[in-house]
Amino acid sequence: MAITLTERAADEVRRVRDEQNLEEDQCLRIGVAGGGCGGFSYTMGFDTKYDASVDSKYSQQGLDVVVDKKSSLYLDGTTIDWCEDAYRRGFTFDNPNAVRSCSGCGGGH
């Protein structure tokens, strides 16, 4: 399994999908781009397209998660969670493949 989506993260994805009045058949597309202080910059969004020749598809917490195969190499073992406290609010990526992490934004770790 390339990635793990926690229950809190899945609940937030569903909340955003409902808030934006998106159809339930929209999958969550996760990707990685070079850069960022932790070596990776992550992308997340909703998508209706899935191409088995270039994408991997996972079922996590009742959601379809799509990752392009190139990004899958970098996301293997990553856990995506939702954090909401007095200091920050957003998705966090705990990626064992990141060389270093940034404590400023929470996005690199």
ABEGO torsion letter per residue (X at the ends): XABBBBAAAAAAAAAAAAAAGBBAABBBBBBBBBEEAAGBBBBBBBBABBBAAABBBBBBGGBBBBBBAAAAAAABGBBBBBBBBAABBEBBBBBAABABBBAAAGAAX
